[in-house]
Amino acid sequence: MGLPVLAVAQARADNSVGYTHESYVEDRGRMTVQTETLRGQVTLTPWLDLTARGVYDGISGATPIGAPPINQLKLVNPLSHFAVPPSTITGFTRPFDGVSSASPVSQATPRDVVPLAESKDIRRGVDLSAGLSFGPHHLAPEISYSNEHDYISYALAFNYSLELNEKNTILSFGYAHSYDLVLNNPFTYLTHDATKNTDDFIAGISQIVSRGTILGVNATISHSDGYLNDPYRSVVFQETEIDPNARVVLRGEKRPRTRDSQAVLMSIKQAIPALNASIEGDYRFYHDSYGIVANTLGVSWAQKFGRSVIVSPSFRYYRQGAAHFYAIQFPGDPVNAPARVPAFYSSDYRLSFLETFTLGLEANVELFEHWDLFLGYQRYWMHGLDGQTVQSTYPSANIFTIGLTYAF
């Protein structure tokens, strides 16, 4: 493509097998995700190649339940309508905590700390794809499957690209559909199995404008319908009841049953031959029917050392507005004062007004004739901007990646 810096593996044979391990570790003992990935690719004919990938995730740790710290509560007794002082509250409970083997949401909850709940799961996933090439036409169908104890996902995707102008211009089009089954279990607000369907469409263009410059633009639209709640996420209502142990009774969140989103991504890659390097910048605009508007800026540098090492530092900044139904507490109560309850409500911090920063450093190393090593580290920070959600709600994390590929 005219750039002096390419991934080492691209210069190897078309057949390869690779293994990657990634550790995502949040600060303060929050969530930890250990991911193992095995990937194989084989070229059967000049016009057909197959790729298979298997993923195993081990997930454990603590995550916010959705309720604010006790000291932030503003409650009213549903019978007397007098204010309930936060000093009289001892913690939180959910309707199903007392009738299942689950531990209570909070035991001896600190008054100024966001309440957390322990979570543990294993995810297994596999996807298969084929690459078919007929002159300037390239088609890539793909199927995937993912399974957790409370979530099953099936997906189909079709991607097509067309080379024009002596391969200086590439047009691409894609479609994907996923069918997800959300399973009922004793520790959620979901009382029966539910489904979710998502359709994604993408169209893009990549254009070589000079020997060392590539521009890219793509647009994506997405539509989801069905059960879009997080079945573990709780909310606090102003007129909720207090149990005999002075704990606030939590309710489950309620999101719209449809979500539409649109995104545009623009990127530029520029070769710098004098430094044996290249730089890439990108900008992404996002909008959805939840009312979220988001902007992402990213930049990365690829520096080649000798014939076999490429080092790539990177930086990414993301900022989003809040969903129109996000808050840390809501008026009324679905049981005690339903007339004052809004149509939709969620206290999931991921829907709040926030920003994130990601610093990364990656290295690709050609070890021997057939072996490539990948090393990566990222530092991730998330900060709330609404002045209401306490900062301890938002995670920060270290992400470590190591991968090894054998090409043959």
C-alpha positions as CSV (number, residue, x, y, z in Angstrom):
1,M,0.0,0.0,0.0
2,G,3.0,2.3,-0.2
3,L,3.8,2.4,3.5
4,P,7.3,1.4,4.7
5,V,6.0,-0.1,7.9
6,L,3.8,-3.2,7.8
7,A,3.0,-5.9,10.3
8,V,5.7,-8.5,10.2
9,A,3.3,-11.3,9.8
10,Q,2.0,-9.9,6.5
11,A,5.3,-10.7,4.9
12,R,5.1,-14.3,5.8
13,A,3.3,-17.3,4.3
14,D,-0.5,-17.3,4.0
15,N,-0.9,-20.1,6.5
16,S,-0.5,-19.4,10.2
17,V,-1.6,-20.4,13.7
18,G,-1.4,-18.0,16.7
19,Y,-2.1,-17.8,20.4
20,T,-2.8,-14.7,22.4
21,H,-3.2,-14.1,26.1
22,E,-4.7,-10.8,27.5
23,S,-5.1,-9.7,31.1
24,Y,-7.5,-6.8,31.8
25,V,-7.0,-5.9,35.5
26,E,-9.0,-3.0,37.1
27,D,-7.6,-1.1,40.0
28,R,-8.8,-1.5,43.6
29,G,-9.7,-5.1,43.2
30,R,-12.5,-4.5,40.7
31,M,-13.0,-6.6,37.6
32,T,-10.4,-8.9,36.1
33,V,-10.7,-10.6,32.7
34,Q,-8.2,-13.2,31.5
35,T,-8.6,-14.0,27.8
36,E,-7.1,-16.8,25.8
37,T,-7.4,-16.7,22.0
38,L,-6.3,-19.4,19.5
39,R,-6.4,-18.5,15.8
40,G,-5.6,-20.4,12.7
41,Q,-5.6,-19.4,9.0
42,V,-5.1,-21.5,5.9
43,T,-5.1,-20.7,2.2
44,L,-6.7,-23.6,0.3
45,T,-6.6,-22.1,-3.2
46,P,-5.6,-18.7,-4.6
47,W,-9.2,-17.6,-4.3
48,L,-10.1,-19.2,-1.0
49,D,-8.8,-18.9,2.6
50,L,-10.4,-20.0,5.9
51,T,-9.9,-18.6,9.4
52,A,-11.0,-20.1,12.7
53,R,-10.7,-18.5,16.1
54,G,-11.6,-19.7,19.6
55,V,-11.9,-17.4,22.7
56,Y,-12.0,-18.3,26.4
57,D,-12.6,-15.6,28.9
58,G,-12.4,-15.9,32.7
59,I,-14.2,-13.0,34.4
60,S,-14.2,-12.3,38.1
61,G,-14.2,-9.4,40.6
62,A,-16.5,-6.6,41.8
63,T,-18.7,-4.2,39.8
64,P,-21.0,-1.4,40.8
65,I,-24.6,-2.4,41.2
66,G,-26.1,0.9,40.1
67,A,-27.0,2.4,43.5
68,P,-25.2,5.5,44.8
69,P,-23.3,5.7,48.1
70,I,-25.7,5.8,51.2
71,N,-24.7,9.4,51.9
72,Q,-26.1,10.5,48.5
73,L,-29.5,9.0,49.1
74,K,-32.6,11.2,49.1
75,L,-35.5,9.0,50.2
76,V,-39.0,9.7,51.3
77,N,-41.1,7.3,53.4
78,P,-43.9,6.1,51.0
79,L,-46.5,6.1,53.9
80,S,-45.6,9.2,55.9
81,H,-44.0,11.1,53.1
82,F,-41.3,12.3,55.6
83,A,-37.6,12.4,54.5
84,V,-35.6,9.3,55.5
85,P,-32.2,10.4,56.8
86,P,-29.3,8.6,55.2
87,S,-27.8,8.0,58.6
88,T,-30.6,5.5,59.3
89,I,-29.8,3.4,56.3
90,T,-27.6,0.3,56.8
91,G,-27.3,-0.9,53.2
92,F,-29.1,-2.2,50.1
93,T,-31.0,-5.4,49.2
94,R,-32.8,-6.8,46.2
95,P,-36.1,-8.6,46.2
96,F,-34.4,-11.9,45.3
97,D,-31.5,-11.7,47.8
98,G,-33.7,-13.2,50.6
99,V,-35.1,-16.1,48.6
100,S,-32.0,-17.4,46.8
101,S,-28.5,-18.6,47.6
102,A,-27.1,-15.3,46.6
103,S,-25.2,-13.1,49.0
104,P,-26.8,-9.8,49.8
105,V,-25.8,-6.9,47.6
106,S,-24.0,-5.2,50.4
107,Q,-22.9,-6.3,53.8
108,A,-21.8,-3.5,56.2
109,T,-21.8,-1.1,53.2
110,P,-19.5,1.9,53.7
111,R,-21.6,5.0,53.7
112,D,-19.5,7.1,51.3
113,V,-18.5,4.3,48.8
114,V,-20.4,3.1,45.8
115,P,-21.8,-0.4,46.6
116,L,-20.3,-3.3,44.7
117,A,-21.4,-6.9,43.9
118,E,-19.1,-9.8,43.2
119,S,-19.3,-11.3,39.7
120,K,-17.8,-14.4,38.2
121,D,-18.3,-16.0,34.8
122,I,-16.7,-17.9,31.9
123,R,-17.3,-17.1,28.3
124,R,-16.5,-19.4,25.4
125,G,-16.7,-18.2,21.8
126,V,-15.8,-19.4,18.3
127,D,-16.0,-17.8,14.9
128,L,-15.3,-19.1,11.4
129,S,-14.8,-17.0,8.3
130,A,-13.9,-17.5,4.7
131,G,-12.2,-15.2,2.3
132,L,-13.2,-15.5,-1.4
133,S,-11.4,-13.5,-4.1
134,F,-12.5,-13.2,-7.7
135,G,-10.4,-10.6,-9.4
136,P,-11.2,-7.2,-7.8
137,H,-14.1,-8.7,-5.8
138,H,-13.6,-10.0,-2.3
139,L,-16.3,-11.6,-0.1
140,A,-15.9,-12.6,3.5
141,P,-18.8,-14.5,5.2
142,E,-18.5,-15.2,8.9
143,I,-20.4,-17.1,11.6
144,S,-19.8,-16.8,15.3
145,Y,-21.1,-18.3,18.6
146,S,-20.6,-17.2,22.2
147,N,-21.7,-18.8,25.4
148,E,-21.9,-17.7,29.0
149,H,-23.9,-19.1,31.9
150,D,-26.5,-16.3,31.4
151,Y,-26.0,-15.2,27.8
152,I,-25.8,-17.0,24.4
153,S,-25.1,-15.2,21.2
154,Y,-25.2,-16.2,17.5
155,A,-24.1,-14.0,14.7
156,L,-23.7,-13.9,10.9
157,A,-21.7,-11.4,8.9
158,F,-21.0,-10.7,5.3
159,N,-18.4,-8.3,4.1
160,Y,-17.7,-7.3,0.5
161,S,-14.9,-5.2,-1.0
162,L,-14.2,-4.0,-4.5
163,E,-10.8,-2.8,-5.8
164,L,-10.8,0.0,-8.3
165,N,-8.3,2.4,-9.9
166,E,-5.5,-0.2,-10.0
167,K,-6.2,-1.0,-6.3
168,N,-5.7,2.6,-5.3
169,T,-9.4,2.7,-4.3
170,I,-11.2,0.1,-2.2
171,L,-14.9,0.2,-1.6
172,S,-16.3,-1.9,1.2
173,F,-19.8,-2.9,2.4
174,G,-20.8,-5.1,5.2
175,Y,-23.8,-6.5,7.1
176,A,-24.0,-8.4,10.4
177,H,-26.9,-9.8,12.4
178,S,-26.7,-11.1,15.9
179,Y,-29.4,-13.1,17.8
180,D,-28.8,-13.0,21.6
181,L,-30.5,-15.1,24.3
182,V,-30.5,-13.6,27.8
183,L,-31.0,-16.4,30.3
184,N,-32.9,-16.1,33.5
185,N,-31.0,-17.0,36.7
186,P,-31.7,-16.4,40.4
187,F,-29.4,-13.4,40.7
188,T,-31.0,-11.1,38.2
189,Y,-34.1,-9.0,37.7
190,L,-35.0,-11.1,34.7
191,T,-37.9,-13.5,35.5
192,H,-37.8,-15.4,32.2
193,D,-35.5,-15.9,29.2
194,A,-35.5,-12.9,26.8
195,T,-34.0,-12.2,23.3
196,K,-32.3,-9.4,21.6
197,N,-31.6,-8.9,17.8
198,T,-29.1,-6.5,16.3
199,D,-28.5,-5.5,12.7
200,D,-25.3,-3.6,11.6
201,F,-24.6,-2.1,8.2
202,I,-21.3,-0.6,7.2
203,A,-20.0,1.2,4.0
204,G,-16.6,2.6,3.5
205,I,-13.9,3.7,1.2
206,S,-10.1,3.6,1.4
207,Q,-8.1,5.8,-1.0
208,I,-4.4,6.0,-1.7
209,V,-3.8,9.7,-2.4
210,S,-0.1,9.6,-2.7
211,R,2.7,7.0,-2.4
212,G,2.8,7.4,1.4
213,T,-0.7,8.6,2.2
214,I,-3.9,6.6,2.7
215,L,-7.3,8.1,3.6
216,G,-10.2,6.1,4.9
217,V,-13.9,6.8,5.7
218,N,-16.6,4.5,6.8
219,A,-20.1,4.9,8.1
220,T,-22.1,2.4,10.3
221,I,-25.7,2.2,11.3
222,S,-27.1,-0.2,13.8
223,H,-30.5,-1.2,15.1
224,S,-31.2,-3.3,18.2
225,D,-34.5,-4.5,19.5
226,G,-35.7,-6.8,22.3
227,Y,-34.4,-7.0,25.9
228,L,-31.7,-4.3,26.1
229,N,-31.6,-4.0,30.0
230,D,-28.6,-5.1,32.0
231,P,-30.4,-7.7,34.2
232,Y,-27.9,-7.3,37.1
233,R,-28.1,-3.5,37.2
234,S,-30.1,-1.8,40.0
235,V,-31.7,1.6,40.5
236,V,-32.9,3.5,43.6
237,F,-36.3,5.2,43.7
238,Q,-37.1,8.1,46.0
239,E,-40.2,6.4,47.5
240,T,-38.9,2.8,47.7
241,E,-39.5,0.8,50.9
242,I,-36.9,0.1,53.6
243,D,-36.7,-3.5,54.9
244,P,-36.7,-4.5,58.6
245,N,-32.9,-4.4,58.6
246,A,-32.9,-0.7,57.4
247,R,-31.8,-1.6,53.9
248,V,-33.0,0.1,50.8
249,V,-34.9,-2.2,48.5
250,L,-33.5,-1.9,44.9
251,R,-35.4,-2.2,41.6
252,G,-34.2,-3.3,38.2
253,E,-33.4,-0.8,35.5
254,K,-35.7,-0.3,32.4
255,R,-34.3,0.8,29.1
256,P,-36.1,1.3,25.7
257,R,-36.6,-1.9,23.8
258,T,-35.0,-0.4,20.7
259,R,-31.7,1.3,20.1
260,D,-30.6,2.9,16.9
261,S,-27.1,4.3,16.4
262,Q,-25.0,6.0,13.7
263,A,-21.2,6.4,13.5
264,V,-18.7,7.8,11.1
265,L,-15.0,7.0,11.3
266,M,-12.3,8.9,9.4
267,S,-8.6,8.0,9.3
268,I,-5.4,9.0,7.7
269,K,-2.1,7.0,7.5
270,Q,1.1,8.8,6.5
271,A,4.5,7.3,5.8
272,I,7.6,9.0,7.0
273,P,10.4,7.4,5.0
274,A,13.2,9.5,6.5
275,L,12.4,8.0,9.9
276,N,11.4,4.5,8.7
277,A,8.1,5.1,10.4
278,S,4.4,5.9,9.8
279,I,1.8,7.8,11.8
280,E,-2.0,7.2,11.8
281,G,-4.8,9.4,13.1
282,D,-8.5,8.8,13.4
283,Y,-11.7,10.5,14.5
284,R,-15.0,8.9,15.2
285,F,-18.4,10.5,15.7
286,Y,-21.2,8.5,17.3
287,H,-24.9,9.2,18.0
288,D,-27.7,7.0,19.2
289,S,-31.4,7.0,20.1
290,Y,-30.5,6.9,23.9
291,G,-29.4,10.5,23.4
292,I,-25.7,9.6,23.6
293,V,-23.3,11.7,21.4
294,A,-19.7,10.6,21.5
295,N,-16.4,11.7,20.0
296,T,-13.2,9.7,19.8
297,L,-9.7,10.9,18.8
298,G,-6.8,8.5,18.3
299,V,-3.2,8.7,17.1
300,S,-0.5,6.0,16.8
301,W,3.1,5.9,15.7
302,A,4.7,2.9,14.1
303,Q,8.5,2.8,14.3
304,K,10.6,0.1,12.5
305,F,13.9,-0.9,14.0
306,G,16.1,-3.0,11.7
307,R,14.3,-5.6,9.7
308,S,12.3,-7.4,12.4
309,V,11.0,-5.0,15.1
310,I,8.1,-2.5,15.0
311,V,7.3,-0.5,18.1
312,S,4.0,1.4,18.2
313,P,3.0,3.9,20.9
314,S,-0.6,5.2,20.8
315,F,-3.1,7.5,22.5
316,R,-6.9,7.5,22.4
317,Y,-9.4,10.0,23.9
318,Y,-13.1,9.3,24.2
319,R,-15.9,11.6,25.4
320,Q,-19.7,10.9,25.5
321,G,-22.8,12.7,26.7
322,A,-25.3,10.9,29.0
323,A,-28.3,8.8,28.0
324,H,-31.5,10.8,28.5
325,F,-32.7,8.3,31.1
326,Y,-29.5,8.1,33.2
327,A,-29.5,9.3,36.8
328,I,-28.2,8.2,40.2
329,Q,-31.7,8.1,41.6
330,F,-35.2,8.4,40.3
331,P,-38.6,9.9,41.5
332,G,-41.5,7.7,42.6
333,D,-41.3,3.9,42.8
334,P,-42.8,1.2,40.5
335,V,-44.6,-0.4,43.5
336,N,-45.4,2.5,45.9
337,A,-45.7,5.5,43.6
338,P,-45.8,4.4,39.9
339,A,-47.4,7.6,38.7
340,R,-44.1,9.5,39.3
341,V,-41.8,6.9,37.7
342,P,-40.2,7.9,34.4
343,A,-40.8,5.8,31.3
344,F,-37.1,4.6,31.3
345,Y,-34.4,4.6,34.0
346,S,-30.9,3.3,34.4
347,S,-28.0,4.1,36.8
348,D,-25.4,2.2,34.7
349,Y,-22.4,4.4,34.8
350,R,-21.5,3.4,31.3
351,L,-24.5,5.5,30.1
352,S,-23.3,8.6,32.1
353,F,-21.5,11.8,30.9
354,L,-17.9,10.6,30.9
355,E,-14.5,10.6,29.2
356,T,-11.8,7.9,28.9
357,F,-8.1,8.0,28.1
358,T,-6.0,5.1,26.8
359,L,-2.2,5.1,26.5
360,G,-0.7,2.1,24.7
361,L,2.6,0.6,23.6
362,E,2.9,-2.4,21.3
363,A,5.8,-4.3,19.8
364,N,5.9,-6.8,16.9
365,V,9.0,-8.8,16.7
366,E,10.1,-11.3,14.1
367,L,11.9,-13.9,16.2
368,F,12.9,-16.6,13.8
369,E,12.1,-17.5,10.2
370,H,8.5,-18.5,11.0
371,W,7.8,-17.0,14.4
372,D,6.4,-13.6,15.3
373,L,6.0,-12.2,18.9
374,F,3.5,-9.5,19.9
375,L,3.7,-7.6,23.2
376,G,1.3,-4.9,24.3
377,Y,0.4,-2.8,27.2
378,Q,-2.4,-0.2,27.7
379,R,-3.3,2.0,30.6
380,Y,-7.0,2.9,30.7
381,W,-8.8,5.6,32.7
382,M,-12.4,6.5,32.9
383,H,-13.7,9.8,34.5
384,G,-17.2,10.9,35.2
385,L,-18.2,14.5,34.2
386,D,-21.7,14.9,35.5
387,G,-20.8,16.1,39.0
388,Q,-23.3,13.6,40.5
389,T,-21.9,10.1,39.9
390,V,-19.0,9.5,42.4
391,Q,-15.6,9.0,40.8
392,S,-15.0,5.7,42.5
393,T,-17.7,4.3,40.3
394,Y,-15.5,4.6,37.2
395,P,-12.8,2.1,36.6
396,S,-9.2,2.4,35.6
397,A,-7.2,-0.6,34.4
398,N,-4.0,-2.1,33.1
399,I,-4.2,-4.3,30.0
400,F,-1.4,-6.7,29.2
401,T,-1.2,-8.7,25.9
402,I,1.3,-11.3,24.7
403,G,0.9,-13.3,21.4
404,L,2.9,-15.7,19.4
405,T,2.3,-16.6,15.7
406,Y,3.7,-19.4,13.6
407,A,3.6,-18.9,9.9
408,F,4.1,-21.7,7.4
